[in-house]
Amino acid sequence: MEMILMPADQLRIMMIEAASIALKQNPPQVTQAMEADELLTPEETAKILKVSKVTIWQWSKPTPGILNPRRIGNQVRYLRSEVMAAARQKRGTMIG
C-alpha cells in the first residue's frame, strides 16, 4: 500500500471535482413526494385551501384535527402533502 501526501486544499479541490462529475453523471431524481412535503406557512395553507387563517387555526386543534401542524420553534408549518390530502378528504364539507 502506498501513501500519497498532498496539501489539504488540493485534496478538497479533487473531492469537489469528483462530486461534481458524479452528480452530472447521476443527477438526483426529484420525486413528487419530495416536492409534496414542502413546509407551508399558515398563510400559504389558507390560500391553497381558500379559507381564512382563523379557519386554519381551528382545523389545527385536536378536535376536529383536520390539519396536523408542525411546530418549529415558535412557528407553525404544515406539510403540503397533508394539506392536499385533507383537502381531498374533506372536499364535500371543508372546501366548497
N, C-alpha and C positions, 0 to 999 in steps of 0.2 A: 504494500500500500504506500502510495506517495502522498506527501503533504505539500500543498501549494500555499504559499503565503502571498497575500495581496492586501492592499490598503482597504479599509472599510468602505470608503467612498466608491472604489472600483467594484467591490462586491455588491453594494447597493444598486449601482447602475446596471450590473449584469442581471440582478434579480428583477428589477423593474422591466428591463427589456424582455426577459424570459416570460414574465407575467403578461406583458403586452402582446407578445406573439401568441401565447396560449389563448388569450381572450379573443384575439382576431380569428384564430382557427376554430374556436369553440365558444361562440358568443352565448352569454347566459340567456335562457329562454324565460320570458316573462309570461306567466300564466294568468288566466282570468282570476284565479283565486288570489294571487298576489296583488293584482290590481283591485280586486273587490275588497280586500281587507285594509283599505286606506282608512285612516282615522279621520273622522269628521267632527267639526265643532257643532254645538247645539244649533247655531245659526245655519250652517250648511245642511244639517239634518232637517231642520224645519223647512228650508227652501225645497229640498228634494221631495219631502212628504207633503208640501203645500199646506202646512199648518203653522200656527204661531209657536214661538219659543215657550210660551206658557204650557201649551199642549204637549210639547216635547218633555218638559219638566214633569208634567202629570203622568205621562206614559212611562217615565223612568222610575216611578215609585214601585215598590214591591207589588202593590195592587194598583193597577191592573198588570204591571210587569210586561208591557208590550215591548219596551226598549230596554236594553241592557247597557247602562252607562259604564264607561271605564274611567276611573279617577286616576289622573296623572298629576301628582302634587295637588294643587288646588283647582285644577282644570278638569273639565268633563269632556270626554270624547266618545264617539260611537263608531263601531266598525261598519263600513259601508255595506258589507255582505249581510250583516244582521239587520241593518235598516231596510235594505231591499227585501229581505225575507219577511220582515214584519209587514212591509207594505203589501206584499203578495198575499200573506196570510190573512191580513185584516182588511183587504181591499173593499169588501162589502160594507163593513161597519166603521173602519178607521178613516178611509180616504174616499172622498166622493162628493 
